[in-house]
Amino acid sequence: MKKPFTILLALPVFLLFSACGKKTVPVQFALEVPVTSVVQQDVRLQSEYTGQTYGQSDIQVNPRVDGLIMSLNFKEGNLVTKGELLYTIDPLPFQTKVSEAEGSLAQAQATLAKAKSDLDMIEPLAKINAVSQRELVAAKATYEASKASIQAAEASLENAKIKLGYCRILAPISGLIGISKVRVGDYVQPGSMSVLNTISDLGEIRVRFTISEQEYLRIFREINKDKTALKGAGQNIALKLSDGSMYSQTGKLSFADRQIDPTTGAMTFEASFTNPDKLLRPGQYVKVLVVTDVRKNALLVPQRAVIEMQGISQVYVLGDSSKVQMKIITTGPTFKDAYVVEDGLAAGDKIAFGGTQLLRNGSVITPKPTDWQPGMPANKTAPGK
């Protein structure tokens, strides 16, 4: 009875050691990786500059007489039309001056009438020597002086009326008015520093930006070549807004400053854009995109396929037997979501998108052909046919 029992106890131990003695070979699967071909096409490279927006006309509203603000006759942030009443200044002091000027004119007119009457009476008497010539000359002088007093009084009255008219401040142009710098009861006076408000004509928007002297020289020389690829680049300027979206209208170059700023080494340019829906407002900071270079038959690869390490750019190139090899490339400027490749690749080369730490130099992969074009959204990238 003891021997069979011993055999039964030894059997599980034998089976356990037998199982431990077998080596399990893991099954390896080739990693599936998206692969696309290097794209070759002509590209118009855009340089990006920071710019600021201005209205077609930005007119400051200033007082031309001093006094207390009596009323604001507009709604801030609304459109106003040329000639519309904006502010009124207390007119009482200026109305008083008008009345004084009218009184002075009336007095001068009365003095003239008396001088004319005296002259008319003396002239016949002087002809018969009833009065001296000296009296005649004095009468004529008094008459001429009275006429001059009339002119001075009329000018004073006109000036007083003009100043009274300045108590009504009218819109100089049609456009969008801003927030008032003064309120009812504030005292204002003439001067360049005394700004009541600003009106902007938003029919067109002006965008000013600067280009470095070196970039200006390069573009100038390229544009002035006989057969330049940059012809018309200044008539098709794009605008990127602060939220990253592109403005729907393209603009054109309006002017360049007469000089390069010696303090910054840059030249100021201005481009104009139509603003039909009044989306653009003065004071916005935007990105101005100008075509500054054209590359013929450029080689393009997705930016997300390029691995950058310590200033060296590399890509995984698909070779024979579905094996990838890491290759160093020289990248140039960016075009949309792509790099222009200046050296290291050829048209038709297939590169892996990467994006996984499992991919290594010499790895065997399962290629997943994928269509890609510069600027194609990532969620639109589709398997190739």
Backbone hydrogen bonds, N-H to C=O, Kabsch-Sander energy under -0.5 kcal/mol:
donor,donor_aa,acceptor,acceptor_aa,energy
5,F,1,M,-1.0
6,T,2,K,-1.8
7,I,3,K,-2.0
8,L,4,P,-2.1
9,L,5,F,-1.6
10,A,6,T,-1.7
11,L,7,I,-1.3
13,V,9,L,-0.7
14,F,10,A,-2.0
15,L,11,L,-2.4
16,L,12,P,-2.4
17,F,13,V,-2.2
18,S,14,F,-2.1
19,A,15,L,-2.2
20,C,16,L,-2.1
21,G,17,F,-1.3
22,K,18,S,-0.5
22,K,19,A,-1.0
25,V,23,K,-0.6
28,Q,26,P,-0.5
31,L,364,V,-0.7
33,V,31,L,-0.5
33,V,366,T,-1.6
35,V,368,K,-2.4
36,T,351,I,-2.4
38,V,349,D,-2.7
39,V,300,L,-2.1
41,Q,298,A,-2.1
43,V,295,R,-2.4
45,L,43,V,-0.7
45,L,293,D,-2.4
47,S,290,V,-3.2
49,Y,288,V,-2.4
51,G,286,V,-3.0
52,Q,208,R,-1.9
53,T,284,Q,-2.2
54,Y,206,R,-2.9
56,Q,201,D,-2.6
56,Q,204,E,-0.9
57,S,201,D,-0.7
59,I,57,S,-0.6
59,I,199,I,-2.8
60,Q,58,D,-0.5
61,V,197,N,-3.2
62,N,60,Q,-0.6
67,G,188,V,-2.3
69,I,186,D,-2.7
70,M,88,T,-3.5
71,S,88,T,-1.2
73,N,86,L,-3.5
76,E,74,F,-0.6
77,G,177,I,-1.2
77,G,178,G,-0.5
78,N,75,K,-1.7
80,V,175,G,-3.1
83,G,171,A,-2.9
84,E,81,T,-2.1
86,L,169,I,-3.1
87,Y,169,I,-1.4
88,T,71,S,-1.6
89,I,167,C,-2.9
90,D,68,L,-2.7
95,Q,91,P,-2.7
96,T,92,L,-2.1
97,K,93,P,-1.4
98,V,94,F,-1.8
99,S,95,Q,-2.2
100,E,96,T,-2.3
101,A,97,K,-2.3
102,E,98,V,-2.5
103,G,99,S,-2.2
104,S,100,E,-2.4
105,L,101,A,-2.1
106,A,102,E,-2.3
107,Q,103,G,-2.3
108,A,104,S,-2.2
109,Q,105,L,-2.4
110,A,106,A,-2.1
111,T,107,Q,-2.3
112,L,108,A,-2.2
113,A,109,Q,-2.3
114,K,110,A,-2.1
115,A,111,T,-2.4
116,K,112,L,-2.7
117,S,113,A,-2.1
118,D,114,K,-2.6
119,L,115,A,-2.1
120,D,116,K,-2.3
121,M,117,S,-1.5
122,I,118,D,-2.1
123,E,119,L,-2.3
125,L,121,M,-0.8
126,A,122,I,-2.5
127,K,123,E,-1.2
128,I,124,P,-0.9
129,N,126,A,-1.0
130,A,125,L,-3.2
131,V,125,L,-0.7
136,L,132,S,-1.4
137,V,133,Q,-2.5
138,A,134,R,-2.0
139,A,135,E,-2.0
140,K,136,L,-2.2
141,A,137,V,-2.3
142,T,138,A,-2.3
143,Y,139,A,-2.0
144,E,140,K,-2.5
145,A,141,A,-2.4
146,S,142,T,-1.8
147,K,143,Y,-2.0
148,A,144,E,-2.1
149,S,145,A,-2.1
150,I,146,S,-1.8
151,Q,147,K,-1.8
152,A,148,A,-2.2
153,A,149,S,-2.5
154,E,150,I,-2.5
155,A,151,Q,-2.2
156,S,152,A,-2.3
157,L,153,A,-2.2
158,E,154,E,-2.5
159,N,155,A,-2.4
160,A,156,S,-2.2
161,K,157,L,-2.2
162,I,158,E,-2.2
163,K,159,N,-2.3
164,L,160,A,-1.9
165,G,161,K,-2.2
166,Y,162,I,-1.6
167,C,164,L,-1.3
168,R,165,G,-1.8
169,I,87,Y,-2.5
169,I,167,C,-0.7
170,L,168,R,-0.6
171,A,84,E,-2.4
175,G,80,V,-2.3
176,L,200,S,-3.0
177,I,78,N,-2.5
177,I,175,G,-0.5
178,G,198,T,-1.7
181,K,196,L,-3.0
185,G,69,I,-2.7
186,D,183,R,-2.2
188,V,67,G,-2.8
191,G,63,P,-0.5
194,S,191,G,-1.2
195,V,193,M,-1.2
196,L,61,V,-3.2
196,L,194,S,-0.5
197,N,61,V,-1.1
199,I,59,I,-2.9
200,S,176,L,-2.5
201,D,57,S,-2.6
202,L,200,S,-0.7
205,I,273,F,-3.0
206,R,54,Y,-2.9
207,V,271,A,-3.1
208,R,52,Q,-2.3
209,F,269,F,-2.3
210,T,50,T,-0.6
211,I,267,M,-2.4
213,E,265,G,-2.0
216,Y,212,S,-2.6
217,L,213,E,-2.4
218,R,214,Q,-2.1
219,I,215,E,-2.6
220,F,216,Y,-2.8
221,R,217,L,-2.2
222,E,218,R,-2.0
223,I,219,I,-2.7
224,N,220,F,-1.6
225,K,222,E,-1.3
228,T,225,K,-0.6
228,T,226,D,-0.7
231,K,228,T,-0.6
233,A,230,L,-2.3
235,Q,232,G,-1.6
236,N,233,A,-1.2
237,I,251,G,-2.7
238,A,289,L,-2.1
240,K,287,K,-2.9
241,L,245,S,-3.1
244,G,241,L,-2.0
247,Y,239,L,-3.1
251,G,237,I,-3.0
252,K,272,S,-1.8
253,L,234,G,-3.3
254,S,270,E,-3.6
255,F,270,E,-1.3
257,D,268,T,-2.9
261,D,259,Q,-0.5
261,D,266,A,-2.6
264,T,261,D,-0.6
265,G,261,D,-3.0
266,A,261,D,-0.6
267,M,211,I,-2.8
269,F,209,F,-3.4
270,E,255,F,-2.3
271,A,207,V,-2.6
272,S,252,K,-2.5
273,F,205,I,-2.5
275,N,203,G,-1.8
278,K,275,N,-1.3
283,G,53,T,-2.7
284,Q,281,R,-1.3
286,V,51,G,-2.4
286,V,284,Q,-0.5
287,K,240,K,-2.7
288,V,49,Y,-3.7
288,V,286,V,-0.5
289,L,238,A,-2.6
289,L,287,K,-0.5
290,V,47,S,-2.4
290,V,288,V,-0.6
292,T,45,L,-2.1
292,T,290,V,-0.6
293,D,45,L,-1.3
295,R,43,V,-2.7
296,K,294,V,-0.5
298,A,41,Q,-1.9
298,A,295,R,-0.6
299,L,341,V,-0.6
300,L,39,V,-3.2
301,V,339,Y,-1.7
303,Q,337,D,-2.4
305,A,302,P,-1.3
306,V,303,Q,-1.5
307,I,314,Q,-3.3
308,E,306,V,-0.6
309,M,307,I,-0.5
309,M,312,I,-2.5
312,I,309,M,-1.7
313,S,329,I,-0.6
314,Q,307,I,-2.4
315,V,327,K,-2.2
316,Y,352,A,-0.5
317,V,315,V,-0.6
317,V,325,Q,-3.0
318,L,350,K,-2.9
319,G,323,K,-3.3
322,S,319,G,-0.8
323,K,320,D,-1.4
324,V,363,S,-2.5
325,Q,317,V,-2.4
327,K,315,V,-3.1
329,I,313,S,-2.5
330,T,343,D,-2.9
331,T,329,I,-0.6
332,G,340,V,-4.1
335,F,338,A,-2.6
338,A,335,F,-1.8
339,Y,301,V,-2.5
340,V,333,P,-2.2
341,V,299,L,-3.0
341,V,339,Y,-0.6
342,E,330,T,-3.0
342,E,340,V,-0.6
343,D,330,T,-1.3
348,G,38,V,-0.8
349,D,346,A,-1.9
351,I,36,T,-2.9
352,A,316,Y,-2.6
353,F,34,P,-2.4
359,L,356,T,-0.9
362,G,324,V,-2.8
363,S,360,R,-2.2
365,I,322,S,-2.8
365,I,363,S,-0.6
366,T,31,L,-3.2
368,K,33,V,-2.4
370,T,35,V,-2.9
371,D,382,A,-3.2
376,M,373,Q,-2.3
380,K,377,P,-1.7
381,T,377,P,-0.7
381,T,378,A,-0.8
382,A,371,D,-0.5
384,G,369,P,-2.7
